Amino acid sequence: MKFLFASDSFKGTLSSPKIAELLTQAAREIFPDCVCDSIEVADGGEGTTEAVLSAVKGTTIPLKVHGPLWEELTCSYGMLDEKRAVMEMAAASGLPLVPDEKRDPRYTTSYGTGEMIRDALERGFRDISIAIGGSATNDGGIGCIRALGGRFLDENGEELKGCGGDLIKIKKIDISGLNPLIKECRFTVMCDVTNPLCGKDGATYTFGRQKGATPEIQDELEKGMCNYRDIIQKQFGMDMDNVKGSGAAGGIGTALMVFLNGTLKSGIETVLDLLDFDRRLEGVDVVVTGEGATDWQSVFGKVMQGIGIHCKAHGIPAVAIVGSMGKGAEDIFEYGIESMITTINGVMTLPEALDHAEELYLGAARRLFRMLRAGSRLL
């Protein structure tokens, strides 16, 4: 019997490697002669770079950039091989980098994300995957593009700094000085939202509040975003309100598509491609996956859905251990996950469950493998 363990982390309690360790322990108790393989996975959000680097034995590249409030900070991205790099926008321009009392997307910038991209280009990477979740910004990505040589000019021809409040001031976009290495590079943008750039479902009104924008600030930023949209349409002939995902991460989805010719792709699909997941399925009898909380959102680009789809395509059963099941959790069965059990084994409070996460998970793993052993005897 050969098992492949590919579980998302249980945020705040169990890491993906720890889960693999517990699964291996339980599997060998029930199937003493089994072969256990494991792989770290993520869905394109927080932890994506770490998961991919761990799986492919990649290298971390540290660098200094400007954070979302223009402060100097040290972040990192990942080298997969001589030509491929993976990075997270959140590492340089993420919301957790901004103290609660300073959160105001009129002043935050994606400039540091552009600095990460520039560093990767200068080091010779020509295939760059960027996870854009968790941003602190609503600047349409103009900070990012400015770091790469683009210029956003006001009515006096003066260059704007590159933050959310500058969007309303843009009168012209000058990309003549854009880093020439961009044309040699392929950019894959990990994104699982379909929001347009502007409107009630756009970047500002959907994500602005969580970044510190009051309703009044949202209205102000929306006017700027609409101006940015109109300038792009006038100069480049692209209506970004009709492009799914253009409003992702405060509108940086637009910038990466318009100025870098980036391709938006599902986060989990990008990760599985980077991990060469289909090859890892060769000779596998059962895949065990999972996540901390499963509900209707799990079928919208999350780890279990991606794992299940690939396993189903290869005719390999996939099962899951999850921390909890909410409304719509069983929708995941339509995507190749055959069965699912929770770690909870009795009535308990959330703090109790979190405090005993490791022992609860091990108990669930033992129950799972006992069920698999019973199933194997029916064949």
C-alpha positions as CSV (number, residue, x, y, z in Angstrom):
1,M,0.0,0.0,0.0
2,K,1.4,3.4,-1.0
3,F,0.0,6.6,0.5
4,L,0.6,10.2,-0.5
5,F,-0.2,12.8,2.1
6,A,-1.0,16.3,0.7
7,S,-2.8,18.3,3.3
8,D,-3.1,22.0,3.8
9,S,-2.0,23.3,7.2
10,F,-4.5,23.7,10.0
11,K,-3.8,27.4,10.5
12,G,-2.6,28.3,14.0
13,T,-2.3,24.7,15.1
14,L,-0.8,22.1,12.7
15,S,1.7,22.7,9.9
16,S,1.6,20.6,6.7
17,P,4.8,18.8,7.6
18,K,3.5,18.0,11.1
19,I,0.3,16.6,9.6
20,A,2.4,14.4,7.3
21,E,4.3,13.2,10.4
22,L,1.1,12.3,12.2
23,L,-0.4,10.5,9.2
24,T,2.8,8.5,8.7
25,Q,2.7,7.4,12.3
26,A,-0.9,6.3,12.1
27,A,-0.6,4.7,8.7
28,R,2.3,2.5,9.8
29,E,0.4,1.4,12.9
30,I,-2.4,0.0,10.8
31,F,-0.4,-0.8,7.6
32,P,3.1,-1.9,8.9
33,D,4.5,-2.4,5.4
34,C,3.0,0.7,3.8
35,V,5.0,3.3,1.8
36,C,4.3,6.9,2.9
37,D,5.2,9.9,0.8
38,S,4.2,13.5,1.6
39,I,4.1,16.9,-0.1
40,E,3.4,20.3,1.3
41,V,0.6,22.1,-0.5
42,A,-1.0,25.6,-0.4
43,D,-3.7,27.2,-2.4
44,G,-1.8,30.3,-3.6
45,G,-2.4,32.2,-0.4
46,E,-0.2,32.6,2.7
47,G,2.4,30.0,2.9
48,T,2.6,29.2,-0.8
49,T,6.2,30.1,-1.3
50,E,7.3,28.0,1.8
51,A,5.2,25.0,0.7
52,V,6.6,25.0,-2.9
53,L,10.2,25.5,-1.8
54,S,9.9,22.7,0.7
55,A,8.5,20.3,-1.9
56,V,11.0,21.0,-4.6
57,K,14.0,21.6,-2.3
58,G,14.2,25.2,-3.4
59,T,16.1,28.2,-2.0
60,T,15.0,31.3,-0.2
61,I,16.3,34.6,-1.5
62,P,16.1,37.5,1.0
63,L,16.1,41.1,0.0
64,K,15.3,44.6,1.3
65,V,12.2,46.3,-0.1
66,H,9.8,49.1,0.8
67,G,6.9,47.9,2.7
68,P,3.3,49.0,2.3
69,L,3.9,52.3,4.3
70,W,7.2,52.9,2.4
71,E,9.2,51.6,5.4
72,E,12.3,49.5,4.7
73,L,11.8,45.8,5.5
74,T,13.5,42.5,4.7
75,C,11.3,39.9,2.9
76,S,12.1,36.9,0.7
77,Y,10.9,34.9,-2.3
78,G,11.8,31.5,-3.6
79,M,14.1,30.1,-6.3
80,L,12.8,26.8,-7.8
81,D,15.6,26.5,-10.3
82,E,17.8,28.8,-12.4
83,K,14.8,30.2,-14.4
84,R,11.8,29.8,-12.1
85,A,10.9,31.9,-9.1
86,V,7.8,32.0,-6.8
87,M,6.8,34.9,-4.6
88,E,3.9,36.2,-2.5
89,M,2.8,39.8,-2.7
90,A,1.9,39.6,1.0
91,A,5.7,39.2,1.9
92,A,6.3,42.8,0.7
93,S,2.9,44.5,0.6
94,G,0.8,42.4,3.0
95,L,-1.9,43.6,5.4
96,P,-0.2,42.1,8.5
97,L,2.7,44.4,7.9
98,V,0.5,47.4,8.7
99,P,-0.5,48.1,12.3
100,D,-4.2,48.3,12.8
101,E,-4.1,52.0,13.7
102,K,-2.3,52.9,10.5
103,R,-4.5,51.0,8.0
104,D,-5.7,53.3,5.3
105,P,-5.4,52.2,1.7
106,R,-5.1,55.8,0.5
107,Y,-1.5,55.6,1.7
108,T,-0.4,52.0,1.2
109,T,1.7,50.9,-1.8
110,S,2.5,47.8,-3.8
111,Y,6.0,49.3,-4.6
112,G,7.8,46.5,-2.6
113,T,6.1,43.8,-4.7
114,G,7.6,45.5,-7.8
115,E,11.0,45.5,-6.1
116,M,10.7,41.8,-5.6
117,I,9.9,41.3,-9.2
118,R,12.7,43.5,-10.3
119,D,15.2,41.6,-8.2
120,A,14.0,38.3,-9.7
121,L,14.4,39.7,-13.2
122,E,17.9,41.0,-12.5
123,R,18.9,37.6,-11.1
124,G,17.9,35.9,-14.4
125,F,14.6,34.4,-13.5
126,R,12.3,34.3,-16.6
127,D,9.3,32.3,-15.2
128,I,7.8,34.0,-12.2
129,S,4.8,32.9,-10.3
130,I,3.2,35.5,-8.0
131,A,0.6,34.8,-5.3
132,I,-1.4,38.1,-4.8
133,G,-3.6,37.4,-1.8
134,G,-3.4,39.2,1.5
135,S,-2.5,42.7,0.2
136,A,-2.7,45.9,2.3
137,T,-3.1,48.0,-0.9
138,N,-5.8,49.5,-3.1
139,D,-3.4,51.3,-5.5
140,G,-4.3,49.4,-8.7
141,G,-0.7,48.0,-8.7
142,I,0.8,51.4,-9.7
143,G,3.3,51.2,-7.0
144,C,4.5,47.8,-8.3
145,I,4.8,49.1,-11.8
146,R,6.6,52.2,-10.7
147,A,9.3,50.0,-9.1
148,L,9.7,48.4,-12.5
149,G,10.2,51.6,-14.4
150,G,6.6,52.7,-15.3
151,R,5.6,56.3,-14.6
152,F,2.2,57.6,-13.6
153,L,1.9,61.3,-14.3
154,D,-0.4,64.0,-13.0
155,E,-1.8,67.0,-14.8
156,N,1.6,68.8,-14.5
157,G,3.5,65.9,-15.9
158,E,4.9,65.2,-12.4
159,E,5.5,61.5,-11.5
160,L,3.1,60.2,-8.8
161,K,4.5,58.2,-5.9
162,G,2.3,55.1,-6.3
163,C,-0.3,54.7,-3.6
164,G,-4.1,54.5,-3.5
165,G,-4.6,58.2,-3.1
166,D,-2.7,58.9,-6.3
167,L,-5.1,57.0,-8.6
168,I,-7.5,60.0,-9.0
169,K,-4.5,62.2,-10.0
170,I,-3.3,60.1,-13.0
171,K,-3.6,61.9,-16.3
172,K,-1.1,59.8,-18.3
173,I,0.8,56.5,-18.0
174,D,4.3,56.3,-19.4
175,I,5.7,52.8,-19.9
176,S,8.6,53.8,-22.1
177,G,11.1,53.1,-19.3
178,L,9.6,49.8,-18.2
179,N,12.2,47.2,-17.4
180,P,13.1,45.6,-20.7
181,L,13.6,42.2,-19.1
182,I,9.9,42.0,-18.6
183,K,9.4,41.1,-22.3
184,E,11.6,38.0,-21.8
185,C,9.7,36.7,-18.8
186,R,6.5,34.7,-18.3
187,F,4.4,35.8,-15.3
188,T,1.8,33.6,-13.7
189,V,-0.5,35.4,-11.3
190,M,-2.1,33.1,-8.6
191,C,-5.6,34.4,-8.1
192,D,-8.9,32.8,-7.1
193,V,-11.2,35.9,-7.1
194,T,-13.1,37.1,-10.1
195,N,-13.8,40.7,-9.0
196,P,-13.6,43.4,-11.7
197,L,-11.6,46.5,-11.1
198,C,-14.4,48.9,-10.4
199,G,-18.0,48.9,-9.2
200,K,-19.9,47.4,-6.3
201,D,-18.0,44.1,-6.7
202,G,-14.7,45.7,-7.6
203,A,-11.5,46.0,-5.7
204,T,-12.4,49.0,-3.5
205,Y,-15.9,48.1,-2.3
206,T,-15.2,44.4,-1.9
207,F,-11.8,44.5,-0.1
208,G,-11.3,48.1,1.0
209,R,-13.0,47.9,4.3
210,Q,-10.7,45.1,5.6
211,K,-7.7,47.2,4.7
212,G,-8.9,50.1,6.8
213,A,-11.1,52.1,4.5
214,T,-14.2,53.8,5.9
215,P,-17.2,54.1,3.6
216,E,-16.1,57.7,2.8
217,I,-12.6,56.6,2.0
218,Q,-14.0,53.8,-0.2
219,D,-15.9,56.4,-2.2
220,E,-12.8,58.5,-2.6
221,L,-10.7,55.5,-3.7
222,E,-13.4,54.2,-6.1
223,K,-13.3,57.5,-8.0
224,G,-9.6,57.1,-8.3
225,M,-9.9,53.5,-9.5
226,C,-12.5,54.5,-12.1
227,N,-10.1,57.2,-13.3
228,Y,-7.3,54.6,-13.6
229,R,-9.6,52.3,-15.5
230,D,-10.5,55.0,-17.9
231,I,-6.9,56.0,-18.5
232,I,-5.9,52.4,-19.2
233,Q,-8.8,52.0,-21.7
234,K,-7.9,55.3,-23.4
235,Q,-4.2,54.5,-23.7
236,F,-4.1,50.7,-24.1
237,G,-7.6,49.8,-25.3
238,M,-8.4,47.5,-22.5
239,D,-11.6,47.6,-20.4
240,M,-10.5,46.0,-17.2
241,D,-14.0,46.0,-15.8
242,N,-14.7,43.2,-18.3
243,V,-11.7,41.1,-17.2
244,K,-12.2,38.6,-14.4
245,G,-9.7,39.1,-11.5
246,S,-8.7,42.6,-12.5
247,G,-9.7,43.8,-9.1
248,A,-7.7,41.2,-7.2
249,A,-5.4,42.4,-4.4
250,G,-6.4,46.1,-4.6
251,G,-6.3,46.1,-8.4
252,I,-2.8,44.7,-8.8
253,G,-4.4,42.0,-11.0
254,T,-5.0,44.8,-13.6
255,A,-1.4,46.0,-13.4
256,L,0.2,42.6,-13.8
257,M,-2.1,41.8,-16.8
258,V,-1.8,45.2,-18.6
259,F,1.8,46.0,-18.1
260,L,3.5,42.6,-17.6
261,N,1.2,40.5,-19.8
262,G,0.6,38.2,-16.8
263,T,-1.8,35.3,-16.9
264,L,-4.2,34.9,-14.0
265,K,-4.5,31.2,-12.9
266,S,-6.0,29.3,-10.0
267,G,-3.7,29.4,-7.0
268,I,-4.0,25.7,-6.3
269,E,-3.6,24.7,-9.9
270,T,-0.4,26.8,-10.2
271,V,1.0,25.2,-7.0
272,L,0.2,21.7,-8.2
273,D,1.9,22.5,-11.5
274,L,5.0,23.8,-9.7
275,L,5.1,20.7,-7.5
276,D,4.7,18.4,-10.5
277,F,1.8,16.8,-8.6
278,D,0.6,14.5,-11.3
279,R,4.0,12.8,-11.4
280,R,3.9,12.3,-7.7
281,L,0.7,10.3,-8.0
282,E,2.4,7.5,-9.9
283,G,2.1,4.2,-8.0
284,V,-0.1,5.8,-5.3
285,D,-3.0,3.8,-3.9
286,V,-4.7,6.5,-1.7
287,V,-4.2,10.2,-1.2
288,V,-4.9,11.8,2.1
289,T,-5.6,15.5,2.1
290,G,-7.4,18.0,4.4
291,E,-7.8,21.5,5.8
292,G,-8.7,23.1,9.0
293,A,-12.3,24.1,8.2
294,T,-14.3,22.8,5.3
295,D,-17.5,24.5,4.0
296,W,-19.0,25.8,0.7
297,Q,-15.9,27.9,0.1
298,S,-13.7,24.8,-0.2
299,V,-14.9,24.2,-3.7
300,F,-13.7,27.6,-4.9
301,G,-10.0,27.1,-5.5
302,K,-8.9,25.6,-2.2
303,V,-6.4,22.8,-1.6
304,M,-8.9,19.9,-1.2
305,Q,-10.7,20.7,-4.4
306,G,-7.5,20.8,-6.5
307,I,-6.2,17.6,-5.0
308,G,-9.5,15.8,-5.5
309,I,-9.8,16.9,-9.1
310,H,-6.3,15.6,-10.0
311,C,-6.8,12.4,-8.1
312,K,-10.1,11.8,-9.8
313,A,-8.5,12.3,-13.2
314,H,-5.9,9.6,-12.4
315,G,-8.4,7.2,-10.9
316,I,-6.9,7.4,-7.4
317,P,-9.2,7.7,-4.4
318,A,-8.6,10.7,-2.2
319,V,-9.9,11.1,1.4
320,A,-9.7,13.9,3.8
321,I,-9.2,14.7,7.5
322,V,-10.6,18.2,8.5
323,G,-10.9,20.1,11.6
324,S,-14.5,21.0,11.1
325,M,-17.4,20.8,8.6
326,G,-19.6,23.8,8.0
327,K,-22.5,24.5,5.6
328,G,-21.9,23.1,2.2
329,A,-18.9,21.0,3.2
330,E,-20.2,17.9,1.4
331,D,-20.0,19.8,-1.9
332,I,-16.4,18.7,-2.0
333,F,-17.5,15.1,-2.8
334,E,-18.3,16.3,-6.3
335,Y,-14.6,17.0,-6.9
336,G,-12.9,13.7,-6.3
337,I,-12.9,13.5,-2.5
338,E,-14.4,10.2,-1.6
339,S,-14.9,10.6,2.1
340,M,-14.1,13.0,5.0
341,I,-13.8,12.8,8.7
342,T,-13.3,15.5,11.4
343,T,-10.7,15.5,14.1
344,I,-13.4,16.4,16.7
345,N,-14.3,13.3,18.7
346,G,-16.8,14.7,21.2
347,V,-18.4,17.9,22.5
348,M,-15.8,20.6,23.2
349,T,-15.2,24.3,22.9
350,L,-13.0,25.7,20.1
351,P,-10.2,26.6,22.5
352,E,-10.2,23.0,23.7
353,A,-10.0,21.7,20.2
354,L,-7.2,24.0,19.3
355,D,-5.2,23.1,22.5
356,H,-5.5,19.4,21.7
357,A,-5.1,19.7,17.9
358,E,-2.2,17.2,17.6
359,E,-3.8,14.4,19.6
360,L,-7.2,14.9,18.0
361,Y,-5.6,14.7,14.6
362,L,-3.7,11.6,15.4
363,G,-6.9,9.9,16.7
364,A,-8.7,10.9,13.5
365,A,-5.8,9.5,11.4
366,R,-6.0,6.2,13.2
367,R,-9.7,6.0,12.6
368,L,-9.2,6.8,8.9
369,F,-6.6,4.1,8.3
370,R,-8.7,1.5,10.2
371,M,-11.6,2.3,7.8
372,L,-9.2,2.0,4.8
373,R,-8.0,-1.3,6.1
374,A,-11.6,-2.5,6.5
375,G,-12.4,-1.3,3.0
376,S,-9.4,-3.2,1.5
377,R,-10.6,-6.4,3.0
378,L,-13.9,-6.1,1.1
379,L,-12.1,-6.2,-2.3
